[in-house]
């Protein structure tokens, strides 16, 4: 048995409390509808509008939050219980049947709301059907969550293993991160538009003196694999299809001509990926991707210094780069000193690659370092760039006595 089961129970209990609050609001709404204009044949659209808005919120809650809650229970809680107890006539089978019944009643409720919203005739009968569907859904949902808390919550501590707890935490992180990603997309887009407008308005006066900028990136990519899973050998008949999402939000500060501060956060997710947990190459819940200070004149020549978490990109990135095609990409904790000419540049650096660890702050591994000198010279040969480099990698070695 693992103590990690408590986190799963607390999360489900919290969502059960949200469901109960919505059901109380539904009771009040149904009471008003029975005695108000919603069931009157002659009511106009203005009288129906408050009910329509409240019903719309309930539809969204049942179709998104409640259905997501049932999926979470089916993926994270039901398998451990069904593994150790007989599913034939057992609690898991009964709860799964009730989930299907709840989904059916949610569909009925949604259809009844749509019919009531656009119905032009026989509104009394349509409202009566709507109220009846809502009551059936409410009654089943109340009984169901009480049953889960009385039966499922009692069984989980007895059957949950550490692996079960890890899977449950990963599933809950995915749900939370999707919500967080949506917030970041809205925030990043809004802030970017705001400061982009301000920067445009000031461009004529100080185009070369812009000292503050907000950056944002939203990327989505669907991938399908047949015959293999990512990171595994070929397996005939195996399929995997998933959506990769990546959200980045950054702030670029240039308080003086010689100094730049750059901060960037990233949230990367793999929706539908067949792994447990998802590998770090595709998923990393919001974390600090870049955070560095650069001392270098805006004319981009002479000596410069860059220190902190940053990208290292040299040449075509065949040896050293950010691997930006990957969903999480790559950064380094690095110290970088360089000298730049108009067509050439030489970098000397000491760096350690940042290790992606979903659910924790990403850090580099002590002792795993990369040192290098990289030079790029344009004009030595016509229509060509000459590059020279030397790289030195160190790794800790532990020997037993």
C-alpha positions in Angstrom: 0.0 0.0 0.0 1.3 3.5 -0.8 0.6 6.7 1.1 0.3 8.4 -2.3 -3.3 7.4 -2.5 -4.3 10.3 -0.2 -3.5 12.9 -3.0 -5.9 11.1 -5.4 -8.6 10.9 -2.8 -8.2 14.5 -1.9 -8.5 15.6 -5.6 -11.6 13.5 -6.2 -13.2 14.7 -3.0 -12.5 18.3 -4.0 -14.2 17.8 -7.3 -17.1 16.0 -5.6 -17.6 19.1 -3.5 -17.7 21.3 -6.7 -20.4 18.9 -8.1 -22.5 19.2 -4.9 -22.3 23.0 -5.1 -23.5 22.9 -8.7 -26.4 20.6 -7.8 -27.5 23.0 -5.1 -27.6 25.8 -7.7 -29.5 23.5 -10.1 -32.1 22.8 -7.4 -32.6 26.6 -7.0 -32.8 27.1 -10.8 -35.4 24.3 -11.2 -37.5 25.7 -8.5 -37.5 29.1 -10.2 -38.3 27.5 -13.6 -41.3 25.7 -12.2 -42.9 28.9 -10.8 -41.5 31.5 -13.3 -41.8 32.6 -16.8 -39.7 29.7 -18.2 -42.7 27.4 -18.2 -45.2 29.9 -19.5 -46.3 29.7 -23.1 -46.4 33.5 -23.6 -43.1 34.4 -22.1 -40.7 36.4 -24.4 -37.0 36.0 -24.9 -36.1 38.7 -22.3 -37.9 36.7 -19.6 -36.2 33.5 -20.7 -32.6 35.0 -21.0 -31.6 34.6 -17.3 -32.7 30.9 -17.3 -30.9 30.3 -20.6 -27.6 31.7 -19.2 -27.8 29.6 -16.1 -28.7 26.5 -18.1 -25.7 27.2 -20.4 -23.3 27.2 -17.5 -24.7 23.9 -16.2 -24.4 22.3 -19.7 -20.7 23.4 -19.8 -20.1 22.1 -16.3 -21.6 18.7 -16.9 -20.1 18.1 -20.4 -16.6 19.2 -19.4 -16.0 19.1 -15.7 -18.1 16.1 -14.8 -17.1 14.1 -17.8 -13.5 14.8 -17.1 -14.0 13.7 -13.5 -15.4 10.4 -14.7 -12.5 9.9 -17.1 -10.0 10.6 -14.3 -11.7 8.0 -12.0 -11.8 5.4 -14.8 -8.1 5.9 -15.7 -6.5 6.4 -12.3 -8.8 4.9 -9.6 -10.8 2.1 -11.1 -7.9 -0.1 -12.5 -6.2 -0.7 -9.1 -9.5 -1.6 -7.4 -10.6 -3.8 -10.3 -7.2 -5.5 -10.3 -7.5 -6.8 -6.8 -11.2 -7.4 -6.6 -13.5 -9.3 -8.9 -15.1 -7.0 -11.5 -18.0 -9.4 -12.1 -20.7 -7.8 -10.0 -18.1 -6.0 -8.0 -17.9 -2.2 -7.2 -15.9 -1.3 -10.3 -18.4 -2.9 -12.7 -21.3 -1.1 -10.9 -19.6 2.3 -10.9 -18.6 1.9 -14.6 -22.3 1.1 -15.5 -23.3 4.2 -13.6 -20.8 6.3 -15.4 -22.3 5.3 -18.7 -25.8 6.0 -17.4 -24.6 9.5 -16.3 -23.2 10.2 -19.7 -26.5 9.2 -21.3 -28.4 11.5 -18.9 -26.0 14.3 -19.6 -26.7 14.0 -23.3 -30.5 14.0 -22.6 -30.1 17.1 -20.5 -28.1 18.9 -23.2 -30.7 18.0 -25.8 -33.5 19.2 -23.6 -31.8 22.5 -23.0 -31.2 23.0 -26.8 -34.9 22.2 -27.5 -36.1 24.6 -24.8 -33.7 27.4 -26.0 -34.9 27.3 -29.6 -38.5 26.0 -29.1 -41.2 28.3 -30.6 -44.2 26.2 -29.8 -45.5 24.0 -26.9 -43.0 25.6 -24.5 -44.8 24.3 -21.5 -44.2 20.7 -22.6 -40.6 21.3 -23.6 -39.9 23.0 -20.2 -41.5 20.0 -18.4 -39.2 17.6 -20.3 -36.2 19.8 -19.4 -37.0 19.8 -15.7 -37.6 16.1 -15.7 -34.2 15.4 -17.4 -32.4 17.7 -15.0 -34.0 16.0 -12.0 -33.0 12.5 -13.2 -29.4 13.6 -13.8 -29.2 15.4 -10.4 -30.6 12.4 -8.5 -28.3 9.9 -10.1 -25.2 12.1 -9.7 -25.9 12.7 -6.0 -26.3 9.0 -5.3 -23.2 8.1 -7.4 -20.7 10.4 -5.7 -22.0 9.3 -2.2 -21.5 5.7 -3.3 -17.9 6.4 -4.5 -17.0 8.1 -1.2 -18.5 5.3 0.8 -17.0 2.4 -1.2 -14.2 3.6 -3.5 -12.5 5.8 -0.9 -12.5 2.9 1.5 -10.9 0.5 -0.9 -8.3 2.7 -2.5 -5.9 2.8 0.5 -6.0 -1.0 0.6 -5.0 -1.6 -3.0 -3.1 1.4 -4.2 0.6 0.7 -5.0 3.3 3.3 -5.5 3.0 2.9 -9.3 -0.8 3.5 -9.0 -0.1 6.7 -7.1 2.4 7.9 -9.7 -0.1 7.2 -12.5 -2.9 9.1 -10.6 -0.6 12.1 -10.0 0.4 12.2 -13.6 -3.2 12.1 -14.8 -4.1 14.9 -12.3 -1.2 17.0 -13.4 -2.3 16.7 -17.0 -5.8 17.9 -16.2 -4.4 20.9 -14.2 -1.8 21.7 -16.8 -4.4 21.9 -19.6 -6.3 24.5 -17.6 -3.0 26.3 -16.9 -2.1 26.2 -20.6 -5.4 27.9 -21.6 -4.8 30.6 -19.0 -1.3 31.2 -20.2 -2.5 31.4 -23.8 -5.1 34.0 -23.0 -2.8 35.9 -20.7 0.1 35.8 -23.2 -2.0 36.9 -26.1 -3.6 39.7 -24.2 -0.4 41.1 -22.7 1.4 40.7 -26.0 -1.3 42.7 -27.8 -1.3 45.4 -25.1 2.5 46.0 -25.1 2.7 45.5 -28.8 0.3 48.4 -29.2 2.2 50.5 -26.7 5.5 49.7 -28.5 4.0 50.6 -31.9 2.7 53.9 -30.5 6.2 54.8 -29.2 8.1 53.5 -32.2 8.4 56.8 -34.0 10.0 58.5 -30.9 12.3 55.8 -29.7 12.4 52.8 -32.0 16.0 52.1 -31.1 15.4 52.6 -27.4 12.7 50.1 -26.7 13.5 48.7 -23.3 10.6 46.3 -22.5 8.9 43.7 -24.6 6.6 40.7 -23.9 6.9 37.6 -26.1 4.5 34.7 -26.5 4.3 31.5 -28.5 1.5 28.9 -28.9 2.4 25.8 -30.9 0.3 22.7 -31.5 1.3 19.6 -33.5 -0.5 16.4 -34.1 1.6 13.2 -34.5 0.6 9.7 -35.5 2.8 6.7 -35.2 2.1 3.3 -36.7 4.3 0.3 -36.0 6.3 1.9 -33.2 5.9 3.9 -30.0 8.3 6.8 -29.2 11.5 5.5 -27.7 10.6 1.8 -28.3 11.5 -0.8 -30.9 9.3 -1.7 -33.8 6.1 -3.5 -32.9 3.7 -4.6 -35.7 0.2 -3.4 -35.2 1.0 -0.8 -32.5 -0.5 2.7 -33.0 -0.2 5.9 -31.2 -1.7 9.3 -32.0 -1.5 12.4 -29.8 -1.6 16.2 -29.8 1.6 18.1 -28.7 1.0 21.6 -27.3 3.6 24.2 -26.3 3.0 27.6 -24.7 5.8 30.0 -24.0 5.6 33.4 -22.4 8.7 35.7 -22.1 9.7 39.1 -20.8 12.7 41.0 -22.4 14.1 43.9 -20.4 16.8 46.2 -21.7 17.3 48.9 -19.0 20.6 50.2 -20.6 22.4 50.0 -23.9 24.7 47.4 -22.3 22.4 45.2 -20.3 19.6 42.8 -21.2 17.5 40.5 -18.9 15.4 37.8 -20.4 12.9 35.5 -18.6 10.9 32.8 -20.4 8.4 30.2 -19.0 7.2 27.1 -20.9 4.4 24.6 -20.6 4.5 21.5 -22.9 1.9 18.8 -22.9 1.2 15.6 -24.9 -2.5 14.9 -25.0 -3.4 11.3 -25.7 0.2 10.0 -25.5 0.5 6.3 -24.8 2.9 6.4 -21.9 2.7 6.5 -18.1 4.1 9.0 -17.2 4.6 10.9 -20.5 8.4 11.1 -21.3 10.2 14.5 -20.7 10.8 14.9 -24.4 7.1 15.7 -24.9 5.8 16.9 -21.5 6.9 19.4 -18.9 4.3 21.3 -16.9 5.0 25.0 -16.6 8.6 25.7 -15.7 11.4 28.3 -16.2 12.9 27.7 -19.6 15.3 30.7 -19.9 16.5 33.2 -17.3 19.7 35.0 -18.1 21.5 38.3 -18.0 23.5 39.6 -21.0 26.1 42.3 -20.9 26.7 43.4 -24.5 26.4 46.7 -26.4 23.4 47.1 -28.7 25.7 47.7 -31.6 26.5 43.9 -31.3 30.2 44.2 -31.5 33.1 43.9 -29.0 33.1 41.8 -25.8 30.0 40.3 -24.3 28.9 38.1 -21.4 25.8 36.0 -21.0 25.1 34.1 -17.7 22.1 32.0 -16.6 19.6 29.6 -18.2 19.8 30.0 -21.9 19.8 28.4 -25.4 23.1 27.4 -27.0 22.9 27.4 -30.8 26.0 26.9 -33.0 26.1 26.3 -36.7 23.2 24.2 -37.9 22.8 22.8 -34.4 24.1 19.3 -35.5 26.4 19.1 -32.5 25.0 21.7 -30.1 21.6 23.4 -30.3 18.2 23.9 -28.7 16.5 21.0 -30.5 13.4 23.3 -31.0 11.5 20.7 -33.0 11.1 18.7 -29.8 8.1 19.7 -27.7 10.1 20.6 -24.6 13.3 21.6 -26.5 16.7 22.1 -24.7 18.4 24.8 -22.6 21.6 25.0 -20.6 22.7 26.6 -17.4 25.7 28.3 -18.8 28.3 31.0 -18.6 29.3 32.4 -22.0 31.9 35.0 -22.9 32.3 36.1 -26.5 33.8 38.7 -28.9 32.0 39.8 -32.0 33.1 41.5 -35.2 30.7 42.7 -38.0 31.0 39.3 -39.7 32.7 37.0 -37.2 32.3 35.9 -33.6 34.1 33.7 -31.1 32.4 32.1 -28.0 33.9 30.5 -25.0 31.5 28.8 -22.7 30.9 26.4 -19.8 27.5 24.8 -19.7 25.4 22.0 -18.2 22.2 20.8 -20.0 19.0 21.3 -18.1 17.2 18.0 -17.3 13.5 18.0 -17.8 11.6 16.6 -14.7 7.8 17.0 -15.0 6.3 18.0 -11.7 9.5 19.5 -10.2 11.7 22.5 -11.0 14.1 21.6 -13.8 17.8 21.5 -12.9 21.1 20.5 -14.4 23.0 17.5 -13.1 26.1 18.4 -11.0 29.3 17.3 -12.7 27.8 16.8 -16.2 29.4 19.8 -17.9 30.3 20.9 -21.4 33.1 23.3 -22.1 33.8 24.7 -25.5 35.3 27.3 -27.9 33.4 28.0 -31.0 34.3 30.4 -33.8 32.4 31.6 -36.9 34.2 33.6 -39.6 32.4 35.0 -42.6 34.4 36.4 -45.6 37.5 34.3 -45.3 36.3 32.3 -48.3 33.8 33.9 -50.7 30.2 32.8 -50.2 31.1 30.6 -47.3 31.3 30.6 -43.5 34.3 29.0 -41.8 33.6 27.5 -38.4 36.0 26.0 -35.9 35.4 24.5 -32.6 36.6 22.4 -29.7 34.3 20.7 -27.2 35.1 19.0 -23.9 32.5 17.1 -21.9 32.9 15.9 -18.3 30.7 13.3 -16.4 31.0 12.2 -12.8 32.3 8.7 -12.3 31.6 6.7 -9.2 33.6 3.6 -8.3 32.9 1.1 -5.6 35.5 0.2 -3.0 
